[in-house]
Amino acid sequence: MAAAQAFVLAALTLSHLVTPGVIIALSFVLGLVNAFDMPGRQAFVIQMIEDPADLGNAIALNSLLVNGARLVGPALAGVLIAELGEGVCFALNGASYLAVIIALLAMRIVKRSSARVSQTVLKDLREGFAYAFGFPPIRDVLGALALSSLMGMSFVTVMPVFAGEVLGGSSRTLGLLLGATGLGAVSAGTVLAARRTVRGLGRVIAAGAAVFGAALCAEGFVHTVTPAVLVMAVVGLGMMLQIASSNTILQTLVDDDKRGRVMSLYAMAFLGMTPFGSLIAGALAETIGVQPALRISGLCCLIGGIIFALRLPVLRRLSRPIYVRKGIIPGVEG
């Protein structure tokens, strides 16, 4: 369905029939597809892992690939648009889904039985919300991620304006900015993938949010290309540290029978907040300018990271019994 959406957009663009209304409608369709796709993918990760000790590395690698691609992709798109135009770019996006489909069809996963008794959808939803928001470690991780998504990750929306009006560049400049963001994200994901324990990831979330926010604030004061590109690499670094660490903590904390619902909330916090943040970022950029908007967004993320850091002692105390029960950490102080 995602491939079909991309091919339809490509066809309409190449035939010069695309309109803002069509783009909005197709974006809505893609949002519906992602609403099913992302929670399923996140809950599916653990089924592919034979050794529970590898879960943290697998989640970090998954986050590295998914989020790194989300940032590197626009950078490549900037070059493709400059050389070939938007229509061809949309068509190549549609073709890329074919590799995903082939990979999924090639998988041979052992089916696992579920001990959970299915209820009605509304009861399942209520149970999932009560579970996630009634347990502070899960609630705070989701809350911190939602804040960063709402106020920070929408920076991509104003980057074309930043590249053009502030830096005086073109789509190539935009590609450089987003490419640097992707490089920072890939670097952070690689470091996290090498970790062998979930210990310390709470501090990583707090640090990632703070670095992400501080870098966005710094970007609000930059006026030349080279420092802007360097700062965007730090933006990607902080953002990936928070996203991947949040994913790992949630996946390791949550009970198996509630994993799909919690990861749906993760998708809402991560992807669901970003479009609303894009509206906020666009309104701020139009009202007070792009760079003041970046400074406000960054400050909000920085404050969120500080608040999360202050909450860490309580969150550790509540999470420890679960990690001990699952054998993730030893039952005695080490």
Contacts in CASP RR format, 6 or more apart in sequence:
PFRMAT RR
TARGET T0000
AUTHOR 0000-0000-0000
METHOD contacts of the structure
MODEL  1
MAAAQAFVLAALTLSHLVTPGVIIALSFVLGLVNAFDMPGRQAFVIQMIE
DPADLGNAIALNSLLVNGARLVGPALAGVLIAELGEGVCFALNGASYLAV
IIALLAMRIVKRSSARVSQTVLKDLREGFAYAFGFPPIRDVLGALALSSL
MGMSFVTVMPVFAGEVLGGSSRTLGLLLGATGLGAVSAGTVLAARRTVRG
LGRVIAAGAAVFGAALCAEGFVHTVTPAVLVMAVVGLGMMLQIASSNTIL
QTLVDDDKRGRVMSLYAMAFLGMTPFGSLIAGALAETIGVQPALRISGLC
CLIGGIIFALRLPVLRRLSRPIYVRKGIIPGVEG
1 29 0 8 1.000
1 33 0 8 1.000
2 30 0 8 1.000
2 33 0 8 1.000
2 34 0 8 1.000
2 37 0 8 1.000
2 94 0 8 1.000
2 97 0 8 1.000
3 94 0 8 1.000
3 95 0 8 1.000
3 97 0 8 1.000
3 98 0 8 1.000
3 101 0 8 1.000
5 26 0 8 1.000
5 29 0 8 1.000
5 30 0 8 1.000
5 33 0 8 1.000
6 90 0 8 1.000
6 91 0 8 1.000
6 93 0 8 1.000
6 94 0 8 1.000
6 97 0 8 1.000
7 90 0 8 1.000
7 91 0 8 1.000
7 94 0 8 1.000
8 26 0 8 1.000
9 18 0 8 1.000
9 22 0 8 1.000
9 23 0 8 1.000
9 26 0 8 1.000
9 87 0 8 1.000
9 90 0 8 1.000
10 87 0 8 1.000
10 88 0 8 1.000
10 90 0 8 1.000
10 91 0 8 1.000
10 93 0 8 1.000
10 94 0 8 1.000
12 18 0 8 1.000
12 22 0 8 1.000
13 86 0 8 1.000
13 87 0 8 1.000
13 90 0 8 1.000
14 87 0 8 1.000
14 88 0 8 1.000
14 91 0 8 1.000
34 267 0 8 1.000
34 271 0 8 1.000
35 267 0 8 1.000
38 263 0 8 1.000
38 267 0 8 1.000
38 271 0 8 1.000
39 260 0 8 1.000
39 263 0 8 1.000
39 264 0 8 1.000
39 266 0 8 1.000
39 267 0 8 1.000
40 260 0 8 1.000
40 263 0 8 1.000
41 66 0 8 1.000
42 247 0 8 1.000
42 251 0 8 1.000
42 260 0 8 1.000
42 263 0 8 1.000
42 266 0 8 1.000
42 267 0 8 1.000
43 259 0 8 1.000
43 260 0 8 1.000
43 263 0 8 1.000
45 55 0 8 1.000
45 58 0 8 1.000
45 59 0 8 1.000
45 62 0 8 1.000
45 251 0 8 1.000
46 55 0 8 1.000
46 251 0 8 1.000
46 256 0 8 1.000
46 259 0 8 1.000
47 109 0 8 1.000
47 112 0 8 1.000
48 58 0 8 1.000
48 107 0 8 1.000
48 109 0 8 1.000
49 55 0 8 1.000
49 58 0 8 1.000
52 326 0 8 1.000
52 328 0 8 1.000
53 196 0 8 1.000
55 248 0 8 1.000
55 251 0 8 1.000
55 252 0 8 1.000
56 195 0 8 1.000
56 198 0 8 1.000
56 248 0 8 1.000
56 251 0 8 1.000
56 252 0 8 1.000
57 193 0 8 1.000
57 194 0 8 1.000
57 195 0 8 1.000
57 196 0 8 1.000
59 244 0 8 1.000
59 247 0 8 1.000
59 248 0 8 1.000
59 251 0 8 1.000
60 189 0 8 1.000
60 192 0 8 1.000
60 193 0 8 1.000
60 195 0 8 1.000
60 244 0 8 1.000
60 248 0 8 1.000
61 189 0 8 1.000
61 193 0 8 1.000
62 247 0 8 1.000
63 189 0 8 1.000
63 192 0 8 1.000
63 240 0 8 1.000
63 243 0 8 1.000
63 244 0 8 1.000
63 247 0 8 1.000
63 248 0 8 1.000
64 185 0 8 1.000
64 186 0 8 1.000
64 189 0 8 1.000
64 190 0 8 1.000
64 192 0 8 1.000
64 193 0 8 1.000
64 240 0 8 1.000
64 244 0 8 1.000
67 185 0 8 1.000
67 239 0 8 1.000
67 240 0 8 1.000
67 243 0 8 1.000
67 244 0 8 1.000
68 182 0 8 1.000
68 185 0 8 1.000
68 186 0 8 1.000
68 240 0 8 1.000
71 178 0 8 1.000
71 179 0 8 1.000
71 181 0 8 1.000
71 182 0 8 1.000
71 185 0 8 1.000
71 236 0 8 1.000
72 178 0 8 1.000
72 179 0 8 1.000
72 182 0 8 1.000
72 186 0 8 1.000
73 178 0 8 1.000
74 156 0 8 1.000
74 174 0 8 1.000
74 175 0 8 1.000
74 178 0 8 1.000
74 179 0 8 1.000
75 175 0 8 1.000
75 176 0 8 1.000
75 177 0 8 1.000
75 178 0 8 1.000
75 179 0 8 1.000
75 181 0 8 1.000
75 182 0 8 1.000
76 175 0 8 1.000
77 89 0 8 1.000
77 93 0 8 1.000
77 175 0 8 1.000
78 89 0 8 1.000
78 171 0 8 1.000
78 172 0 8 1.000
78 174 0 8 1.000
78 175 0 8 1.000
78 178 0 8 1.000
79 171 0 8 1.000
79 172 0 8 1.000
79 175 0 8 1.000
80 88 0 8 1.000
80 89 0 8 1.000
80 92 0 8 1.000
81 89 0 8 1.000
81 171 0 8 1.000
82 170 0 8 1.000
82 171 0 8 1.000
82 172 0 8 1.000
114 257 0 8 1.000
115 257 0 8 1.000
116 257 0 8 1.000
118 124 0 8 1.000
119 127 0 8 1.000
124 261 0 8 1.000
125 261 0 8 1.000
127 258 0 8 1.000
127 261 0 8 1.000
128 258 0 8 1.000
128 261 0 8 1.000
128 262 0 8 1.000
128 265 0 8 1.000
129 265 0 8 1.000
131 138 0 8 1.000
131 255 0 8 1.000
131 258 0 8 1.000
131 261 0 8 1.000
131 262 0 8 1.000
132 138 0 8 1.000
132 139 0 8 1.000
132 142 0 8 1.000
132 258 0 8 1.000
132 261 0 8 1.000
132 262 0 8 1.000
132 265 0 8 1.000
133 139 0 8 1.000
135 253 0 8 1.000
135 318 0 8 1.000
136 311 0 8 1.000
136 314 0 8 1.000
136 315 0 8 1.000
136 318 0 8 1.000
137 249 0 8 1.000
137 253 0 8 1.000
137 315 0 8 1.000
137 318 0 8 1.000
137 319 0 8 1.000
138 250 0 8 1.000
138 253 0 8 1.000
138 254 0 8 1.000
138 262 0 8 1.000
140 308 0 8 1.000
140 311 0 8 1.000
140 315 0 8 1.000
141 205 0 8 1.000
141 246 0 8 1.000
141 249 0 8 1.000
141 250 0 8 1.000
142 246 0 8 1.000
142 250 0 8 1.000
142 265 0 8 1.000
142 266 0 8 1.000
142 269 0 8 1.000
143 269 0 8 1.000
144 205 0 8 1.000
144 209 0 8 1.000
144 242 0 8 1.000
144 246 0 8 1.000
144 304 0 8 1.000
144 305 0 8 1.000
144 307 0 8 1.000
144 308 0 8 1.000
145 242 0 8 1.000
145 243 0 8 1.000
145 246 0 8 1.000
145 266 0 8 1.000
145 269 0 8 1.000
145 270 0 8 1.000
146 268 0 8 1.000
146 269 0 8 1.000
146 270 0 8 1.000
146 273 0 8 1.000
147 209 0 8 1.000
147 300 0 8 1.000
147 301 0 8 1.000
147 304 0 8 1.000
148 209 0 8 1.000
148 212 0 8 1.000
148 239 0 8 1.000
148 242 0 8 1.000
148 301 0 8 1.000
148 304 0 8 1.000
149 269 0 8 1.000
149 270 0 8 1.000
149 271 0 8 1.000
149 272 0 8 1.000
149 273 0 8 1.000
149 274 0 8 1.000
149 277 0 8 1.000
150 273 0 8 1.000
150 274 0 8 1.000
150 276 0 8 1.000
150 277 0 8 1.000
150 280 0 8 1.000
151 277 0 8 1.000
151 280 0 8 1.000
151 296 0 8 1.000
151 297 0 8 1.000
151 298 0 8 1.000
151 300 0 8 1.000
151 301 0 8 1.000
152 212 0 8 1.000
152 213 0 8 1.000
152 216 0 8 1.000
152 277 0 8 1.000
152 281 0 8 1.000
152 297 0 8 1.000
152 298 0 8 1.000
152 300 0 8 1.000
152 301 0 8 1.000
153 239 0 8 1.000
153 273 0 8 1.000
153 274 0 8 1.000
153 277 0 8 1.000
154 274 0 8 1.000
154 277 0 8 1.000
154 278 0 8 1.000
154 280 0 8 1.000
154 281 0 8 1.000
154 282 0 8 1.000
154 297 0 8 1.000
155 216 0 8 1.000
155 219 0 8 1.000
155 235 0 8 1.000
155 281 0 8 1.000
155 294 0 8 1.000
155 297 0 8 1.000
156 178 0 8 1.000
156 278 0 8 1.000
157 277 0 8 1.000
157 278 0 8 1.000
157 281 0 8 1.000
157 282 0 8 1.000
158 281 0 8 1.000
158 282 0 8 1.000
158 285 0 8 1.000
158 290 0 8 1.000
158 293 0 8 1.000
158 294 0 8 1.000
159 174 0 8 1.000
159 177 0 8 1.000
159 178 0 8 1.000
160 171 0 8 1.000
160 174 0 8 1.000
161 285 0 8 1.000
161 290 0 8 1.000
162 177 0 8 1.000
162 219 0 8 1.000
162 228 0 8 1.000
162 290 0 8 1.000
162 291 0 8 1.000
162 294 0 8 1.000
163 169 0 8 1.000
163 170 0 8 1.000
163 171 0 8 1.000
163 173 0 8 1.000
163 174 0 8 1.000
163 175 0 8 1.000
163 177 0 8 1.000
164 170 0 8 1.000
164 173 0 8 1.000
164 174 0 8 1.000
165 290 0 8 1.000
166 222 0 8 1.000
166 223 0 8 1.000
166 290 0 8 1.000
166 291 0 8 1.000
167 173 0 8 1.000
167 223 0 8 1.000
167 224 0 8 1.000
167 225 0 8 1.000
167 228 0 8 1.000
169 225 0 8 1.000
173 225 0 8 1.000
176 225 0 8 1.000
176 229 0 8 1.000
177 228 0 8 1.000
177 229 0 8 1.000
177 232 0 8 1.000
178 232 0 8 1.000
179 232 0 8 1.000
180 229 0 8 1.000
180 230 0 8 1.000
180 232 0 8 1.000
180 233 0 8 1.000
181 232 0 8 1.000
181 233 0 8 1.000
181 235 0 8 1.000
181 236 0 8 1.000
181 239 0 8 1.000
182 233 0 8 1.000
182 236 0 8 1.000
183 233 0 8 1.000
184 233 0 8 1.000
184 234 0 8 1.000
184 235 0 8 1.000
184 236 0 8 1.000
184 237 0 8 1.000
184 238 0 8 1.000
184 240 0 8 1.000
185 236 0 8 1.000
185 237 0 8 1.000
185 239 0 8 1.000
185 240 0 8 1.000
186 240 0 8 1.000
187 233 0 8 1.000
187 237 0 8 1.000
187 240 0 8 1.000
188 236 0 8 1.000
188 237 0 8 1.000
188 238 0 8 1.000
188 239 0 8 1.000
188 240 0 8 1.000
188 241 0 8 1.000
188 244 0 8 1.000
189 240 0 8 1.000
189 241 0 8 1.000
189 244 0 8 1.000
192 204 0 8 1.000
192 240 0 8 1.000
192 241 0 8 1.000
192 244 0 8 1.000
192 245 0 8 1.000
192 248 0 8 1.000
195 201 0 8 1.000
197 328 0 8 1.000
197 329 0 8 1.000
198 248 0 8 1.000
198 249 0 8 1.000
198 252 0 8 1.000
198 323 0 8 1.000
198 328 0 8 1.000
198 329 0 8 1.000
199 329 0 8 1.000
201 245 0 8 1.000
201 248 0 8 1.000
201 249 0 8 1.000
202 245 0 8 1.000
202 249 0 8 1.000
202 308 0 8 1.000
202 312 0 8 1.000
202 315 0 8 1.000
202 316 0 8 1.000
203 309 0 8 1.000
203 312 0 8 1.000
204 241 0 8 1.000
204 242 0 8 1.000
204 245 0 8 1.000
205 241 0 8 1.000
205 242 0 8 1.000
205 245 0 8 1.000
205 246 0 8 1.000
205 249 0 8 1.000
205 305 0 8 1.000
205 308 0 8 1.000
206 305 0 8 1.000
206 306 0 8 1.000
206 308 0 8 1.000
206 309 0 8 1.000
206 312 0 8 1.000
207 238 0 8 1.000
207 241 0 8 1.000
207 309 0 8 1.000
208 237 0 8 1.000
208 238 0 8 1.000
208 239 0 8 1.000
208 241 0 8 1.000
208 242 0 8 1.000
208 245 0 8 1.000
208 305 0 8 1.000
209 238 0 8 1.000
209 242 0 8 1.000
209 301 0 8 1.000
209 302 0 8 1.000
209 304 0 8 1.000
209 305 0 8 1.000
209 308 0 8 1.000
210 301 0 8 1.000
210 302 0 8 1.000
210 304 0 8 1.000
210 305 0 8 1.000
210 306 0 8 1.000
210 309 0 8 1.000
211 234 0 8 1.000
211 237 0 8 1.000
211 238 0 8 1.000
211 241 0 8 1.000
212 235 0 8 1.000
212 236 0 8 1.000
212 238 0 8 1.000
212 239 0 8 1.000
212 241 0 8 1.000
212 242 0 8 1.000
212 298 0 8 1.000
212 301 0 8 1.000
213 235 0 8 1.000
213 297 0 8 1.000
213 298 0 8 1.000
213 299 0 8 1.000
213 300 0 8 1.000
213 301 0 8 1.000
213 302 0 8 1.000
214 298 0 8 1.000
214 302 0 8 1.000
215 231 0 8 1.000
215 232 0 8 1.000
215 234 0 8 1.000
215 235 0 8 1.000
215 236 0 8 1.000
215 237 0 8 1.000
215 238 0 8 1.000
215 298 0 8 1.000
216 235 0 8 1.000
216 294 0 8 1.000
216 295 0 8 1.000
216 297 0 8 1.000
216 298 0 8 1.000
216 301 0 8 1.000
217 294 0 8 1.000
217 295 0 8 1.000
217 298 0 8 1.000
217 299 0 8 1.000
217 302 0 8 1.000
218 231 0 8 1.000
218 234 0 8 1.000
219 228 0 8 1.000
219 231 0 8 1.000
219 232 0 8 1.000
219 235 0 8 1.000
219 291 0 8 1.000
219 294 0 8 1.000
220 290 0 8 1.000
220 291 0 8 1.000
220 292 0 8 1.000
220 294 0 8 1.000
220 295 0 8 1.000
221 291 0 8 1.000
221 295 0 8 1.000
222 228 0 8 1.000
222 231 0 8 1.000
243 270 0 8 1.000
246 266 0 8 1.000
247 266 0 8 1.000
249 319 0 8 1.000
250 262 0 8 1.000
250 263 0 8 1.000
250 266 0 8 1.000
251 259 0 8 1.000
251 263 0 8 1.000
252 323 0 8 1.000
252 326 0 8 1.000
252 328 0 8 1.000
253 319 0 8 1.000
253 322 0 8 1.000
253 323 0 8 1.000
254 262 0 8 1.000
254 263 0 8 1.000
281 293 0 8 1.000
281 297 0 8 1.000
282 293 0 8 1.000
284 292 0 8 1.000
284 293 0 8 1.000
284 296 0 8 1.000
284 297 0 8 1.000
285 293 0 8 1.000
320 329 0 8 1.000
323 329 0 8 1.000
324 330 0 8 1.000
324 331 0 8 1.000
END
